[in-house]
Amino acid sequence: MTSTDRERSTWIVWLSAAALAVGCDATPRGTPNLPAPGVETARSAVVATLDAWKAGRREGGTIGSNPTIGIVDSLRAERPLVDFEVIGPLAVVDKARPFAVRLVLDTPRETVATRYFVLGQDPLWVFRQEDLDLMLHWEHKMPPADPKVATEQPIGPSGR
């Protein structure tokens, strides 16, 4: 083995060892292994998010502290909330604590039965079931089609 081959082999060994050492540290990777939030903590988070909506806060984002509560609910932006009733907790689903909820919406007035899922510890995340389902399937709500664009006819090769 020549001196150049020996140097090359030494570099390969050192680079391989460095790559393995970086990949073998004790830092946890991926989703943290958090349990489902407690029933009372999760219920309080759902009530806080719905109280904020009822008081006029129509956007998502975060509210409160200790714990901070993140809100993911696209229905908030679409309709005002007149009233709500948290019917009760449901069985834990994959570390998420679900609740059955009855919403009374305005414009037009309508009563809707839905579910809210609470995940995490601090922050707690409150998802309306429909929004959580969209996220889990890598989808999103599509904006309504622009009526002006929908009625325009494409221009063909003749220019008409």
N, C-alpha and C positions, 0 to 999 in steps of 0.2 A: 504494500500500500504506500503510495507516495504521500509527501507532505501535504499537497493540495487536497488529496482525497481524505486524509485524516482531518484536516481543517473543516472540510465540507461536512464530514460525518459528525464532527463535534458541534457544528452549528445546527445541524438537523436535530441532534439529540437535545440541545439546549432549547431550541424553538419548540420541539414537541413537548418537553417538560414544562415549559412556560404555558403552552396552550392547555395542557392538562391541569396545571395548577390554577389557572384562571377559571376553568370550568368546574373545579372541585372545591370552591370556597363554601363557607357555611351560610352564605346569604340565601334566604328562601327565595324561590323563583315562582312565578305564576300566581294564581289566585290564592289568597290567604285562606287557611282552613278555619274560618270563623263559624261558630254555631249560629243557628237561627236566633234572632233577638227574642227576648222574653215577651210574653203576651202583653203585659201592662205597658212595657216600654214601646212595643210596636203599636199598640192601640193609641197611646198618647201621641205618637208620631203621625198616625193617620188622622186623628182628631185635629192636631195642630195644622196639618196641611189643608184640611177641609175648612177649618175656621178661617185660615188666611184667605182662601178662595172666596168664602162667603162674605168676608169683609172687603172684598174688592181686588185682592191681589190675584191677577189672572195669569201672570207668567209663572214659569217654573223656577228653577234655580235652587237656592238654599235659603233656609230660615233657621232661626234660633242658634243656640250653642249649648254644648254639654248635654246631649249630643247635638251636633249640627244635623239638620234634616235636609236631604236633597229631594227635590220633587221632579218626577217625570210623569206628566199628565197633559197630553195634547188637548184634551177636552176643555181644560180651563180657559184656554185662549178663545175657544169658539162660543162658549155660552156662560152666562152668569149663573152662580149657584145661589138658590133661594134658601134651601135647607138640606140637611142630610141626617141619616141615622146609621150608625155603625151597628149592624145587626149582630155580629159576633165573629170570633176567630174560627178559622177552618184548619184542617190538618196541615202541618208543615210540609212544604214541597221544596225539595233540594235546598235546604237551609234558608228558605224564604218563608216568612210568616204571613199567610193570606188572611184577609178579612172580607166578609160579605158586607156591602154597603148599599144603602138606598139613597140616591141623589134626587133632589127636586131641582130641576133646571128651569131657566126662564128663557123666553124669546126663541121659540114658543115654549110655553109651560109644559113640562113633561117629567114624569117620574121614571128613573132609570135604575135598574139593579145591576151592580157591577162588583168587581173584586179589586182590592188593593193589596199589593204584596210589599212587605217590608223586609229589606235585606241589610246586612252589615251590623256594625256595633256603633262606631263613631267615625265617620258619619253614618247615619241611618239613611237608606234610600227608600222612598215610597214611590212605587210604580203602579199606575192603573194597569190592569191586566192586559188590555189591548195594546198599550205601548210596550209593555214587557214582551209580549208575544212578537210584536214587530221587531224589536231589538234582537230577540233570540233567533229570529229567522233572517237577520240582516236585511230587513225591509224598512221602509219609512212611508209615511202618509204622502200621497201624491197631491200636489196642489190642484185645485179645480182647473179644468182646461180653459184657456182664454177663449171666450166665445168669438172674438174677432178673428183669431187665428183659425179656429175650427170652421168658419164659414168662408174663408178665402179659398179660392180654387188655385191649384198650382198652375204655373204658366208652362205651357208645353213648348215644343220646338218651334211652333208657328208664331210664338210671341203672344198668344191669347190665353 
